[in-house]
Amino acid sequence: MEVLEKWEEKEKGKGVEEEPQHNPNLRPLHCKTKLQVKEVVNTLLKDKNRMQVRDEAKTRVQEADKILVKLKHRIQVRDQVNIQVQEVDKILVKLKHRIQVRDQVNIQVQEADITQVRDQAKTLVKHLGTTQGRGQNPSQVVQGGRGRGRGRGGGAGGFNAPGQQGPPGFVQGPRPASSPVWGPQSNASPSPASMPPPVAQAPIQAPPPSWGQPTPQQSQAPRQPSSAPGGQSTPHQGQQPRQMAPAKAAGDAQSTPRSVQPRGAQAGKSSQAVVLPRRVDCPNEPKSGRQIVLEVNHLLLKIADPGVKIYHYDVSIDPDKPKRFLRLVMDEMQRKCYPQNFPGFDGSKNLYSKGPLPFKDEITEEVNVPDSERQDKKLKTFKVTIKLARNNISLQELFAYQQKGKSTSIPQDVVQAVDVILRSASAQKFVQVGRSFFCPPMTPRDLGNGMELWYGFFQSFVMGSKPYLNIDVAHKGFPKSQPLLSLLKAMDPRAEKPSDALRYKRNEFERFIKGLKVEYQLPNVETSKRTYRVNGLVRNAFDERFQLDDSGRTMSIGEYFEKEKKYTLRYPDLPCVHVGHRDKTIYVPMELCVLSPGQATMKKLDETQTAAMVRIAATNVQDRKNKIKEAMQRANLNSSPHVKELGLSVATEFAKINGRILPAPKLAYYQDRTVQPARGVWRMDGMQFRETRELDKWICLVINSRVRPDDIRSFTENLRSEAKRVNMVMAAPAPPVIMDVRDQRKIMGELSNRLGKFRQEGHKLVLVVISGYNKQIYGQVKQVAELQVGVLTQCVKDETVTRRNNQATVHNIMLKINAKFNGVNQVIADQSKVKCFNSKVLVFGADVTHPSPDSKDIPSVAAVTASHDIKGFKYNMRVRLQAPRQEMIEDLAAIVYEQLAIYKKETGFLPEHIVFYRDGVSEGQFHEVISKEVTAIFRACEQLRTKPKLTFLVVQKRHHTRFFPTDNRDSQDKNGNVPAGTIVDTEITHASEIDFYLVSHASIQGVARPTKYHVLWDDAHMSENDIQLMTYNLCHLFTRCDRAVSYPAPTYYAHLAASRGREKCED
């Protein structure tokens, strides 16, 4: 360029004197040279551009090489992961094989045990005859096993080995038979140094192989004698494992006995039922609390003829889909084949009728049902086969159950038959979702993001001391029937066009409509109406093409509707909807689809919808009673032919029952100063934490928040003032650190760096201030802090720092901080302790949380918490992942072993009594819990050569029983709830087994839900009153608030730990 400029300057007269003017022949040569120079310059310019292009190409090639290296590394990592997955699969196959072998061995051992029990029973009968001949009391002989023969008998109530002195003890039955060998042999107990150290929280880890799982050789080999620590001897060769202590004679005033008598229980086989601990009539046993009369939402069910026989039929419908047709098919079958009978159908495969239906044992017919989702009501043909399965279900079994001693368990087959018949009456009128029934609301309540609230009612047949129908209000979110374009607008109201909304909400929108039904119809063409199920979204109407015919000619969706359907799309740029069968390519425009009404979905509500649901559904006692009565009137069960045919009638008034209000325990703080809770709450006025720890170094981290430094300073000063008030030493914090990372892809790495640096600097606590608008940041902080770095954190929302910086809020935060540092806030005062807590007691809580129904690949999370102090306040936890929807805790033996070791390390001794609260188990799983989880506890104890007593309770919250005070003076809150401590253990509870309902908390909003407890095992022979008081006391030891909670603290901690684990799995 410079050469060209100089040349042009010369042309303009600069330096003209050098040009020879006097020779005109030189002019052509001069012009020619100028052209050549220009060509040279142009060539140089082209070369320079090429060099630049080449350099850019080299740079891009280098970047591509880097990307290829990263891809190669990722492929290597993927291959390694695949190899590890294959190895895990092999291990799982081996474990499955071992489990099968174990089950086979268990069956063989059970058969051997049955033979041995029979032989020893004969010996017992013979001995009883001899004893009676001597004039001794047979009950004293039956009670044996608790005295002189205990040293070598392997525990109270055990068999005496052949040749031992003394009469044989009465056998309560062996331990659950699914694991006759309690664990691998070990002659020495683990030393304290080898025991795992106590930790406040443990990382989630995949379940290792089960501890103490017997191999075939172990199961069949006789045990060798070995001495155990503490003077206890292990069972010698030929001796049975430790047996349950027998119930004492009725005249024994020292305890209130209950039989714990497993009878050949097998995992998953309810036919060989375990006899659970029974109620014992003890008129002299005092019951704590004052009497109260309550109403309960149970309606007495009257049975006109107890001698009625119910016939059970198996139903097969071909095809068995769609499910919405099945009840319509059976209605048509009833009109065609047995019009004078009104059997109950469960909507799937079971049919129950009063007496036989008017045909022989089996019938097959074809019926036609109109398709209501098509405009032309086209008929669909179904082939129905009804086959007799059982003809001896008698209502008399319900009356036998009512009389104690005649039936030890609820007759589930009769209960199911009656329940199906009662539900059939309601299913004729309403939309059924499980055991609840709904109808379209006149004025639906919007929940946001495309959902609306439907009101309905729940009904279930239950057996207490009498038959009842439990009926309650029900609330459920239903997808709102609206055009898909309206749904898209509701998800992003700020978007001007549907395409703008999809740019930001496509994934959320697709997740919402996937699996739902839509009604597709062309405008003004009634015969075009079709109903399809949504599979997902595809490309827009311009880009999505399909083959029109065999000639190979293709056409876009937009062209097809314009040419064939004479309809021009308004939004051809929107994705089309893939509907119908997954394998078929049925694509319809979004603008022609409307969500079908009345669709019950199992998808989880988001936080906004859940909050709206709770706010709307929370009513006072009187409103709830009125809604239940309205539901009873709508159902009108007594007019149903299904109910009339069986001779049933449902009462129209709530049942009245007797209850008690338990006294609240006194709580002890520093220097044994006590406070008495009132109405489920208490205040720490002038009290100090019982035990505290010093917090000498901590720091505040502010993440993506606009909190001012002055607000942070004021908040931390209030924390320190509250710490001083409750007797906790809390140093001044380090200067706060501000972390502003808006890119979600970088926030995890930045958190890891910051928290890791804080840990290296020796900070014991990080106070994390987070934005209340970011719903993900809390989980991200906990995941990094707990799983990667290992530092304690306390998260607070920015609005707490700026708006709720008051003494009550700061006090609640200090409650949590002190517990995180293994401090003790309060304990049960000595004067309120239950007798069992005078011994060495270890309290467990366990829960299993499952993924939402629409998340099938996420594992279930099991969490077990256990106390490691004699007061029952300090807890640590273990979390395990297991197969999705698996309720039984697969690794419980290993977890209990670890917790026993921690307890011994912290207290210096092993427990004499284990109390175990198990959450989340239904009645149908009781026997499986005993045969698997109770057995696992015993197996873990055997590994440490200890034999503590066990009290095992199931905690149930998923029920619809509600209590209402009959006297307004008994209500203690604005909603009209029953007082905290209200307990019911009669009439609506089990006739012979130990269960009770307890309202341990003061409800903040809505109607208080009682928690139901059922005792599955108790060889400690605790009285019912002590079990109830112990449970109520543990509800006052929750660390996060100065209130009693709705169920015992260890179970609450287990629920929180399992929920935290599930959140991390979903993340």
N, C-alpha and C positions, 0 to 999 in steps of 0.2 A: 504494500500500500504506500509506503514511503517513496519508493521509486516512481510510482505512478504520480504521486503528488508533485514531486520535483519536476517531472516531465511536463505536467500541466502548467506549473509555474513558469517554466521556460517558454511554453507556448503563449503565455499571457504577457510576455515581454520582459520577464526577469531573466537577465543574462542573455539578452538578444545580441549584445555586442560581440559575443563569441561566435555567433552564427555568420558565416561568410555570405554577405549580402550581394557581393559583386558577381557571384557565379550562379546564374539561374539553373544550371544543369544539376546542381546538387539538391534541389528541392524534391524531386521524386525519391532520391535515395534517403533523404531525411524522413519523408513520410513512411517509407517502407520500414525504416528502422523503428519508428514509433509504433507501428502496428506489431512488429515482432516483440517489442518490449511489453506491450499490453498483453500479448498472448502468453509471454513468460510469466507476467504477474498473475494472470488468471490461473495459469497452471499451478503456480505456487499457492494461490488461495485454495484451489481444489485440494492440493496435497495437504495443506494445513487442516482443512475440514476433515479429510480422510483420517488424518492422524488423531484428531479429536474423537471421531467416531470409533476409531480403533481403540483408543484409550478407554472410552466409555464401555465398549464391548468387553475389554479385558476386565474392567471393574465388575461388570455384571456376571461375567464368567466366574470370577472369584467369589462373588456373593452366592451364585448358584452352587459352586463347590462347597461352600460352607453349609448351605441348606441340605445338600446331599449328604454331607457328613452327619448332620443332625438327624436326617431321616434314617441313615444307616444305623446310627446309635439307637434310635427309637425302635427300629426293626429288631435290633439285637435284644433290646429290653423286652419287646413283645414276645420274641421267641423264648427268652428266659422265663417270662411269666407263663407262657403256654406250657413250658416244660414243668414248671412248678405246679400248675393246675393239674396236669396229667398225673404228677406224683401224688397230689392230694386226692385225686380221684381213685388212684390205686389204694391209697391208705383207707379211704372210705369204704371201698369194696372189701378190704381185709377186715375192717371194723364190723361191717355188716355181717360178714361170714362168722366172725367171733361172736357177735350177738346171737346169731342163729344157733351156734353151737352151745352158747350159754343157756339159751332158752330150752334146748333139748335136754341139757344136763339138769336144769332146774326141774323139768317135768319128771325126770327119773328120780331125782332126790325127793320130790314131793310124794311120789308113789311110795318110796321107801319110808318117808316120814309117816304117811298114813298107816302103813303096816305096823310101824313101831308104836304109834299112838294107840292103835287098837290093842296090841299086846299089852302095853302098860295099863290101858284102861281095864283089861281083864284082871290084871294084878291088883289094881285099885279096888275093883268090885269085891275081889276075894278078901282083900285086907279090910274093907269096910264091914264085910260079914263077920270077920274075926273080931273087929273092934266092938261092934254092936253086941256081940256075945259077951264081951267083957263089961258092958254097961257104960262105955264111953259115949260122948256126944259126937255123932257123925260130923256135925258142922265144924268141930274143931279139927278133925282129921282132914276134911276137905280143904281147910284153910292153910295147910302146911306150907313149908318152903320159906318161911320168914324167920326161922329161928336157928336151931343148932346146925342144920345141914347146909347153911349158906356158904361156908368157906370154900368147899370144893364143888358146890352146885352151880357155879356160873351165874349166880344172881337169885333174887327172890323169886319164889314160886317155881323154880326149875325142877326137872326130874332128878331124882337121886340115881346115880349110876348103879347097875347091877352089883350087888355085893355090899353096898354102903349100908351103914346103920341108919335106923330110923325108918318110919313109914314113908312110902312114896308120896310126894306132894301132888296136889290136884293140878292138872295141866290146864292152863288157860289157853294153850295153843302156841305153836311156834311163831317166831317172827315171820313177817311176810315172806311167802315162799318163793318169790321171784329171785331171791338172792340168799339161799340157805347158808352159803359160806360168807362170812361177814367181811372178809378182806384177806390179803396175803399175810402169810405167817411172818412174824418178826418177834424175836425174843427180847429185843431191847427197844425201849422207847426213844424217840429222837431227843437229842440233847437240846437245851435252849439255844445253843449257838447255831444249830442247824435249822432252827425254826425260822419261817419267813418273818421279817420285821413288820410291825404294824404300819399301815399307811392310811392316810385319810381318803385317798382316792387312787384307783388303779386304772391303768389304760385298758381299753377294750381289747380283748384278744380272742382269737378263735378258740373254740373248745378243744383242749387236749384230750387224749384218750382217757377214758374214765378210770379213776383211781380204784384200786381194790377190786377190779373186775375179775371174777374167778375164771381161771382156765379150766378145761375139763379135768385135768389132773388134780387141780386144787379142789374142785368140787367133790371129787370122789375119794380123795385120800383122807384117811383119818387124821385127826389133829393130835399132835404130840404135846405132852405136858410141858409147860414153861412157866417160870415165875414172872409175874408182872410187877412193875413198880408200885410202891405204896402198899405192899402187903396183899394185893389182890392176886388171886390165882386164875389162870386161864383154864378153860374146859380141857379135860384130859381125854385121852383116846376113848372113843365110843360114847362120849357124853354129848348131850344135846346142847345147842347154843342157849344163851340166856333166855329164860322164859319170862312171860309177864307175871307180875305178882297177882295172885288171885284176889277177888273181892272179899272183904272181911264179912263176917257174919252180921246179920241185920242188927243184932243186939250190941255190937261193938260201938261204944260211944266215942271212941278216940278219933274216928274219921268218918267221912261219908263216902262209902265205897262205890266204885263203879267198875263193872266188868269190862276189861279190854281183851277181847277174845277173837283174834283172827282165826278164821276157819278155812285153811287151805286156800288163801287168796291167790289168784293168779292175775298177772298184769293184763288189763283190758278185758277180763272175763267177769262180768257182774253176776253170772249165774252162781258162782261160788263166792257168795258175798261175805265180806268181813263184817263182823258185828261191831259197830261203833260203840264208844262209851255210852252207857245208858243213864237215864235219870233214875234216881232212887228216892222213894218217898221217905223223907226224914222229917217228921213233924217237929222234932226238937231242934232242927237246924234253923238258926235265925237268918232272915233275909234282910239285908241292909236297905235303908231308904224308906220314905213315906209312900203310902198308897196314893194312886191317882187313877181316875177313870178316863179312858180315851176312846175316841172314835177312830176307826181304821178303814181305809178304802177297800175293805173286803166285804163282799156280799154273800150271805149264807146261801148255800145251794141245797135245796130240798130235793130228795129223791123219793118219788111216790112208791115205787116197787123195788126194793133192794134185790129181789130175786131175778131181775131181768138179765138175760144173757145177751151179750154183744158179740156179733159175728164180725170177724176181721177178714177182708178180702184184699188180695193183691191186684193192682190195676196196671195194665200195660196198654199204652196208647201209641199207635204208629201212624204217622210220625209223631214224635214227642216234642216237636218244636213248631211254631213259637209257643212259649209258655202261656201266653195270654189266652190261648185257645183251650187249654186243658179243662178249666172249670166249665166253659161253655160246652165242651164235648160231653162232660159227665152230666150236665143238666139235660142235654138232648138225649143222652143214654137213659136217664131216669124217666123222661117223658115217654120214651119208646118201649122200654123193657120192664120197668117196675114203677108204674105211675102211682101206685098206692103206698109206696115206701119213700122215706125221706132220709137216706143215709147221709153221713158226714164224710166229705172228701177233703183231704189235706192239701189238694192242689198239685200233687205229685204222683204217688203210687199207692196210697192207702185209702181204703174205704171201710167205714164202720157202720153197721146197721143194727137195729133192734131185731133180733131173731134173724132167720134166714131170708134171703131174697127169693123171689118166686122163680127160681130155676135151680138146676142141680149144682153141683160143686163148681161148674165152670160154664162160661158163656162167652161167645165172640160175635160181635155185631159191627156193622159199618154205619156211621152216622155222618151227616152233612151239616156243616156249620157255616153261616155266612161270614164273610170277611168284612168286618165293620170299618176297616182302614182303606177299603177300596170304594170308589164312588158307585160302582156297579154291583156291590154286595155279592161278589162272586162266591159260590159255595166251595168249601174245601172238604175233602173226604178224609175221615179218620177211621182206623180199624181199632176197636176197643175189645180187650180181653179182660174179663173179671174172673178171678179164681179164688176159691175159698182157701184161706190160710189158717184160720183158727176159729173155733166155735164155742169156746168155753171161757170167755172173758166175762166175769160176773161182777156186778156192782156190790155184791155182798163182801167182796174183799175190802172195799172202802170202810165198811162198818167193822170188819175184823181189825183193820188198822187202828180205828179209833179207840179200841179197847187195848190198853197197854198189855203187853205180854203175848198177844196173839199174832202180832206181826211186827217184826223188827225193822222193816224198811217199807217205804212207800210203794204200793203196787203200781209201778210205773206204766205197765201196759194198760191198766184201767184208767189211770190219769190221762194218758195220751189219747185213749179212745174218747173220753168225755170232753177233753179239750178240743179235739178235732171237730166233734159234733157242735160244740158251742161256737167255734170259730167259723164253721160253715154257715151258720145263721148270719153272722156279720159280713162274711165275704160276698154274700149275695147283693149287698147294697153299697159297699164302699171299696175304695182302692186299698188292697192289703199290702203291707210292707212288714214282713215277719209276723209278729203278734200284734201289730198296730194296724189301725184302719183309719183312712182319711177320705174326706170328700172335698171337692173344689170349694174354696172359701168364697163367700159373697163379696167380701172386700179384702183381697189378699194383701199381706204386709210385705213390702219390698225389703230384701236383705242385701241388695247391691250385687253388682257384677252378674246379673242375669238370673238370680235366685229369688224365690219368694217363699214366704212361710205359710204352711198349711197346718191347720189344727185338726186333731183327730183324737182317738182314744186307744188305749192299750187294754187288752183283756187276756187273762190267763187263769186257768183252773189250777188251784193250789190246794194242798192238803195240810191242814194243821191238825188240831184235835178234832176238827170237823171239816167237811168239804166247803171250800169258799171259791168265789170268783173274784179275783183281784182285777180291779178296773181303775184306770188312771188316765189323765190327759196325756196326749202325745203331741210333739211338735217336730216337724221335719221340713227341711228345705227342699223344694221342688224347682226344677228348671222352669223358668217362666215361659209360657207359650207366646212366642213372638217371632217375627221374621228375623232371619240371621243378620240382616243388615241393621236391625234395631239393636240386637244383642251386641254387635260390634260397636255401635255408637255408644251403648251404655258402658262398655269397657273403657272407652277413651272419649269422653264427652268433648274434649278440646279439639279433636280432629275435625277438620273441615270436610274431608272426603273419606269414604270407606277405605280407599287405598292408603291414606295417611295413617289411619288407625291400625291397619294391618302391618304397616312398617314397624310398629313398636309392639303390637299386641298379638302377632300371628301365633306364636307358640302357646300363649295363654288361651287364645281363642280356640285353637285346634284341640288343645287338651280338654277344653270345656265341652265341645260338641262331639268329641269322639265317643262312640258308643251310644249316643242318644238317637232318638228317632226324629226324622223330619218329614213333613208333609210337602210333597212336591206337586205343583199344579200350575198349568199354563193359565194366564189370565183369560177369563170368559170361556174356558173349555172345561166344563164340569167333569167330563168323562176322563180327563187326564190325571185326576187325583191319584196319587200313589203315596204309600208310606214306606220309608226306607230307614235302615240304620246306618249311621255315619261311620265311615272307616277313617277318614282324614281329608286333607286338602291336597290338590294337585295343581298343575300349572293353570294359567289363565285361559280364557276362551279363545284367544288368538293363537297361543303356542300349543295348546293341547289338541292333537290331531288323532284321528282314528281311521281305520280302514273301512270304507263304506260298503264295499262288496268284494266278490271274488276276483274282480279285475285288478285289484291292487290300488284302486283309486282312493285317495285319502281326502279328508275334509276336516277342518277345524270345528270346534264346538260352536263358535259364533256363526260360522257359515251354515252349519247344519240347522241351527234354530232359525236362522233368517230364511233359508231356502225351503226346508222341510216343514218347519213348524209355523212359518210366517210370523215370527216374533223377533224383533230386533232388540238385542241385549242393551240395557242401559249402562251396565258396568262390565264391559267385556275384559277390562284389565284386572278384574278380581279373580282369585283362584276359584276353580271349580271344586265341587264337593264329590268325593268318591263315596258312593252309597251302595247298598245291597251286599251281595256276597263278595268276600274279599278277593276271590279268584276271578271275578268278573270286572270288566272295565265299564261300569255305569257311572258316568260323570254328568252332573247336573249343575246349572249355574246357581251361584249362591243367592242371587236376588229372587229366585223362584222357590226358595225353601223357607218353611216355617216350622219351628220346634213344636212337636206334638204335645198336647196338654197331658197332665197327670202322670208324668214319668218319674218313677222312684229311682233315684240314683244313689249309689253307695260311695260316691266320691266325697272326699274330705272337704269341708267348708274352709275357706281361707279365714284369716284372723278377723277381717272386717265383718264377714258374714256371721262368724261365730259370736262375736261381740254383740251384733244386732239380735241374734237369736236369743242369747242369754238375757239381754235387756228386755225383750218383748215377752219372753216366756216366764220371767220371774214375777210371780204374783203373790199376794198374801194368802193366808189360809182360807179365808171365806171365799175369795174369788176362785181358788182351786176347787173347793168343794162344789161350788155352783157349776163350774165347767164339767166336773165329773158327773154331776146329776144330769146335766144336759146331754152328755154322751150316753148315759144310761137310757134316757128317753129316746134318743135317736136310734140306738141299737134295738130297743124293744124286744129283747130276747125271748120273753115269755110268749110272744105271739108267733114265734117261728115254728113251722111244722117240724123242723129237725129237733128242736128242744122238746116240743110237746110229745113227739113220738116216743122219746126215751123216758117220758114221765118226769122231766126235770122242771123246776121252777126256781127263779132267782129272786132273792129278797130285794126290796126296793129301798131299803135303808141301810146305812153303814152299820157294821157290827160294832158293838161296844165291848171293850175288853179292859182288864185290869192291868195296870202297870205300876212301876215304882220310880221314884226319883232318888238316884244314888247320891250319897254325900260326896262332895268334891274333896280330894285329898289336900292336906296342907303341904305347901312347898317350902323347902328350906334353902336359904341363901347363905351368904358369908356369915360366919360365926353362929350358924344354926338359927338365924333369925327367920321366922316363918311368916307366910302370908296365906290367907284363906281365899281361894277363888270364889267369885260370886257370879252366877249366870254365865259361866264359861269363860270369864275373863278375870284378870287381876292387874294390879299396878305395883311397880317396884318402888314405890315412894320411900326413899331413904334406904333402900336395900342395895346391896352390892353383889356382883357375881360371886358364886361360891369359889371358883378357881379361875385364875386368869394367867395369861402369859405376857411377857414383855415384848412389845413391838418397837424395836430400837432403830429400824431402818426400813423406810418405805417411800414410795414415790407415786405421783399422780400422772397418768397418761390420758391425754385428751385426743379423741379420734374424730376427725371430720365434724367438729362441732364449733360453734361460734361463742362458746362460753367465755365470758370476760375473766381476766386474771383475778380481779377483785372478788368475783363470785366464787372462784375456786379457793381463794385464800379464806374467805368467810366460811365456806363449807368445811374445809379441813380443820379450821380452828374450832368449829362446833363439834366435829368428831373428837378432837382431843379433849374438849371440855366434858363431853359425855363419857369418854373413856376414863377420865379422872373420877367422875361421879360414881362409876360402877367398879372402881378399884382396878383399872387396867392401865399399865404404864405404856404410853404411846408417845414416842419422840416426834419432834417436828419433821415434816416430810421434806424430801429433797425438792428442788425447784421443779415445777411441773414441766412435762415434755409435750409439745404439740405435734401431732401426727396428722397431716392432711394429705390423704391419698384417695383420689376420686376414681382411679382405675381399679375396678374390682379384680382384675387379673393380677395386680401387683400387691394387693392389700395383705394377702397371706404371707408373702415373703417379707414385707415390711414389718408385719407384726412379729414374725419369727426373729428378725434382727433386733427389734427394739426390746422385746421381752427377754431374749437371750442375753442381751447386754445388761439388762437390769439384774438378771440372775447372777451374772458374773460379778457385778458390782456389790452383791450381797444383800439386795433388797428382799425382804421377807414377804412383802405384800405390794401388789400393784393395784392402785385404785384407778379403774378405767372409766372415764366419762365418755359415753357413747350417745349418738344421736337417736332420738326416739322414732325418727322417720325411717331409719335403715333397719329393716327387720332381720337382716342376715348377720349384722356385725356382732351381735352377742354370741351366736353360735361359732363364728369364726374366732373370736377372742378365746373362748373356752377350748375350742379344738386345738389351737396353737399352744395355749398355756398348759393344758393337761396332757396332751398327747405328744407334743414335740419338745417343749422347753422344760416343763416341770416347775412352775412357779404359781403361788397362790394369787388369785385375782379377786377383786370385788368390783362388779360392774354397777354403775349407777347411770340413769338417764340424765341428759343435760337439763331437762326440765326439773328434775329433782334438785339439782344444784342451784338452779336459778329461782324456782317458784316454791318448792316444797322444802326449803332449808329450815325445818323446824325441829323441835326437840323430839317429837314422837318419831319422825322419819329417821333422824340420826340414831335414836335409841334402837330401832329395829335393825339398822345396819350394824350397830355394835354387837347385837345379839349374834348375827351371822359371823362377824369377824372373830369374836371370841371362840365360837365353836370351831371355826376353821383352824384355829391355832391350838386345838385340842384342849380348850378350856371347858369349864363346866358352868353353865348359867344357873341352873337350879336342879334340885333333886327332890324326890318324895321324902317328906319328913318322916322320922322314925315312927311317930304315933299314927301315921296313915299307911305304913307299909303293910303289904299282905305277908302272911306267914312265910310263904316260899322265898321271899326276898331276904329272910334272915339266914338263908343258906347261900351257897355259891351258885348263882344263877347266871346263865348266858341267854340273852334274848336275841332271837333272829327275826328278820323280816325278809320276805321274798316276793318278787313280782316278775311277771313276764309280759312285755309289751309286744304287740304285733303290728306289722305295717298296715296301712289303710287298705281296704278291700281292692282298690285300684292299683296297688303297688305289690305285685306278686313276687318280684325277684329280690326284695329287700329282706334280710334275715330278721327273725325275732330276736329280741334282746332280753336276756335273763339277768336280774340283779338280785344280789343277796347282801343284806347288811347284818352286822352282828355287833353286839356291845363288847367292849373290852375293859369294862370297869364293873365293880360290884354294885354300883348304884343304878346301872342301866341307862346312863346318859350319853356316854361316848360311844360312837359307832364308826366302823369303817366298812367299806363295801367292796364287793367283787362283781364284775360285769362279764358276761360271756355272750358270744353270738351263737345262735343255733338255727336249725332249719326253719324256714318260714312257716308260721302258724303252728309251730311245735310248742305246746303248753307245758309239758313236763320239763323240768330243769335237768338237762342231760348230764351236767358236770357237777351235780350237787355234792357228791361224796368228796371230791377234791376240794370244793369250796369250803365245806364244813370242816374238813381236816385243817385247812389253812387258818380258818377262824378259831378253831380250838387251840392251835399252836400260838396264835397271837394273844388269845385270852390268857394262856399260861404264861407267856412272856411278860405280859403287863401286870398280872395279878400274882404270879408265883405259884398258881395251882390250877388244876383243871376243874371244870364246873361239875357240880353234883346234880344239877337240874337244868335242862334245856327247855326254853319256851320258844315255840316257833309259830310265827304268824305268816300264813301263806295267802297271798292275795291273788285274785283273778281265776279261781277254780269254780266250776259249776258242779251241781249235785251229781251229774252223770259221770264226773271224773273222780269222785271221792275214792273209790276202790283202787283206781289206777295210781292216785297220789300215795296211798298207803303202800301199795306193792312196789312202787318205784322210789318215791322221795323219802318216805319214812325209812325204808330199807337202806337208802343211801346214807341217811344220818347215822343209823346204827353201825353201818360198815365203816364210816369215818371214825366213829368212837372206838371201834374195835382196833383200828390201826394204832391208836394211841393207848390201847389197853386200859380204857376207861369205860365205865358203864353208868352214865348219868341217867336219871329219870327224864322222860320226855313228855311234854304237853304240847300237842300239835293242834292248832286252830286254823280254820279257813276263814278268810275275811272276804265278804261279798258286798259289793256296792251296786252292782248292776241288777237292781230289782226295782219294783214300782210300789212298794209298800210305803205308805205315809200315815203319820199319826196326827190327830187333831184333838186339842183339849176340849172336853165337854164343859168345863168351867173356865170362863174368861180370866178368873183370878189365878189360874195355873199358868197362864201365858205370861212370858216375861220380855217380849220384844214387840216392836211395832207391827210385825207381820202376823202375830197371833200364833207363833210356834209353841210347841211343847218346850219345857225347860231343858237346859243341858243336864245330862245325867239320866234322862228318861230311859227306862229299860222295860222290855216286855219279854217274858219267857214262858208264857202260857197261851193257850187257846189257838193262836195262829202259828205256833211253833210246832216242832216235831213231837209226836205223841210220846216217844220213848227215848229218843236220843237228845243229847245236850246241845241246844242251840238257843240263841237269843238275839233280839234286836236292841241296839243301843244308840241313842242320840247323844253323843258325847260333846257336841259343839253347840255354840250359839250361832245360828244361821245369820249371815250378813244380809242376804237378799233371798227372796223367795221362800219356799216351804222347805224346812229341814228334812234331809233324807237320812233315815237311820241306816246304820251299818249292821249287817247280819253276820253273826259269828257261829261257826259250827265246829264242835270239838271232834276231831277224828282219832285222836290217840291221847291217852292220859294214864300212864303207869305210875304217876306221882300221887294219884288219888286225891287231887285237889277238890275241894267242895265247889259246888256251882257258884256259891256266893263269892268265894275267893277268886275264881276265874273271872267273874264279872268285875269285881273291884280292881283286880290286877290290870285288866284291859282298860278300864276307865282311867286308872292312874297313869298308864303309859301314854294316854292321849294328852297329858299335861306336860310332856317332856320334849315337845317339838322346839327346836332351837330358834326358829325364825320369828316367833311372835310370843307375846304374853297372853296367849289364848289357848284353850283346849281345841284340838283339831278333831276332825271327823272320824279318824281311826288311828291306831297306835303309831307312835313316832317311828319305830323301826320299819313298819310297813310303808309309811309315808316316804321315808328316805329311799327305800327300795324302789318305790314307784318313780320318784324323781330321778334316781340313777338310771333306771331303765328307759325313761323318757329321754334323758340326755343322750343315752347311747343310741336310741332310735333316730334322734335328730342328726347325730353325726353320721349314721349310716345313710340317711336320706341325702345329706349334704354331699 
